[in-house]
Amino acid sequence: MKRFASILILPFMISVAMAQHTTSAPGARVYFINLKQNQHVTSPFLVQFGVTNMGIAPAGYEAEGTGHHHLFIDTEPPAGSGPVPMDERHRHYFSGQTEAIVSLPPGPHTLQLVFADSRHFLHEPPIVSERISIFVDQ
């Protein structure tokens, strides 16, 4: 009977945990410090992340008003309520980094910063930067 009960309770606990959103601070925003729309860069290049009205904390460290950066490359803005995916288009800065060296092939690319909580879920309301276009020169 215990095993049957745990099978029923576990999905409920997971759905409750996933439904809880971390609230973003009023006026919170993320932005690129050193990159501008339509900028030309040479790979590898430095990307500096800015955030206002929120604190930086590594993944797994839960504290009100904190989170960590994610860089979306050549992908659509975040949608849905799940965690930020983990792949080359969704780069995680788990340790609370505020800058990164990025290598991309020559050509046009889009970049967007996304600030997420300790579990990689977007805050409510979401804290995302403008999606900018850059061009990586040969």
N, C-alpha and C positions, 0 to 999 in steps of 0.2 A: 504494500500500500504506500509506503514512503516513496518508493521509486516513482510510482504513478503520480503522486502529488508533486514531486519535484519536476517532472516532465511538464505538468500544467503550469506551475508557478514560474519556472525559468523564463519562458517566452514573455510572460507578463512583466517580469522584472526588467528584462532587456528593453521591452517597448516603453516602459515608464522611464527608464534611464535615458533612452534615445529621445524621448519627447521633451525632456527638460532642456530648455535653452538658457544659455548664459546671457544675461542682459548686458548690452553695450552701454557705455557711459554717454550721457548727452553730449552731442557735438563731436563724438569720436570719429576720426577719419584716418586713413592711411594714404600715403602718397610717395611718389618717387622723388628723392632728393636731387639726384644728379642726372636724370634722364628727362627729356622733353619729347612731346609729340613730334614725329617725323625726323628724329635725330639719326644721324649716321654714326655708327660705331665700328670698331675693329675688334674681332673676336680673338681672345677672350676679353671681356669688358667687365667693369665694376658696376654693380647695381646697389644703390644705397636706399634703404627702406626707412620711411618716416612714419611716425604715428603720433597723434595728439589725443589727449584726454583718456588714454589707456596706458597701462604699464606692460612691460615685456616680462614674460615668465616662460621658462622652458616647458615643453610638452610634459604632461603628467603632473605639473604643479598647479593645484587649484587655488586661486586667490581671486577675490572679487576685483573686477576692473582690469584684468590682465589677459594676455593671450600671446600668440607668437605668429610670425609672418609665414606666408605661403606665396610663391610666385607662380602664376598661371602663364604658360607660354603657348601661344598659338592655339588657344582653346577658348571656348565660350565662357562667359561669366558663370559663377556658381549657380546651380539650381537645385531645388529639392532640399530635403532636411537631413540627408546623410552626412557622414564625415567627408572631408576633402580627400579625394582619391590620392593614392601614392603611386606616381609614375613620372616619367620624364617631363610631362606637360604640367604637372602639379608638384612643384618642388617645395619640400617642407624644410623649415629652418627650426628644427626641434629644440635647439639649445638656446633659442632667444637671439639669434644673430640679427644684426641690423644692416648687414651688407653681405654681398656674395660676389664671387667671380663667376661669370656665366660664359659658357662657350656655345655658340650657335653657328650653323652653317651660313654662308653668304646668302643674302636675299632679304625680303621683307619678313617681319615677324611682329606679333602683337604680344604685349606684356600687361599683366594686371596683378596688383597686390591684393591679397585676401588675408584678413586677420581672423584667426580662429582661436577657440578656447583650448584648454588643456587636453581635450579629447579630439581635437581637430574638427569640431563642429562650429559653424558660423554663429556669431553672436546674434542677438535679436534686439534691434534691427541689425542686418549684416553690415560689416565694416569692410568695404571694398573700394579700391582706387578707381580712377578713370582707367579705361583700357586704352593704352597708347600703342601706336605703331612706331617701329624703329626699322632701320635698314642696316644690315651687317654688310660692310664693304669687303671686297676680296682682300 
